[in-house]
Amino acid sequence: MFCESFWYPLYVFARRCGADHQPAQDQVQDFLVEMVKQDLLAKADSQRGSFRSYLLGVFRNFLKKDYRKSQTQKRGGGFHISSLEELTEERFAAQPKTELSPDIEFDRMWAAAILKHSVNRLREEYELAERSELFTFLEPLLTGSAADRLSNLEISERLGISVSGVGVSIHRMRRRFREILRDEVSGTVGDKDELEEELAYLRGLFSVGTQSISPAP
């Protein structure tokens, strides 16, 4: 989950700091290898701030030291995450232009990764409960734009359940989504007070910039 979720926020930070596409990919790839080699995840101290801040600080220091692997060493130290690399620049190029700092861009992409992973966890729960179709219709109410959302009546007609039943399902899904989101964020901070601060900060990021990444209320 770590590489898949946070590859792109790290890549965006490297690009916003001035690196071109291929050097930025190399920097992220090499950094993730160093994280594993030095067991830097285990060294994160939740009593000294959020994991988000820790990761960015370590990556910033890594970029300053500009570690590079030998040309004779297999790139990526044996990691195979080329599928992530192939989509990275295409996604980056599609982003709206912004004047936000690299730090804020990293935080926004971090928030987006947390949201995505939370939605995926929720989807898996619905699939296990054999309610995938219900999730498909309700998911836009969490993360989609207004144009993507169907009315409760439309959902009712498509699923063959009452409008009030749709309302109950929406309430339950949103409640469970908030629980999952809190659980995801709680794993990146030290205590309850920091959890509330981190959640508030991430909520503030959801609408920063030119493109919202916010879940529906």
Summary of the structure (lengths in Angstrom):
residues: 217
radius of gyration: 19.4
end to end distance: 26.1
largest distance: 64.3
contacts: 576
relative contact order: 0.13
helix: 71%
strand: 0%
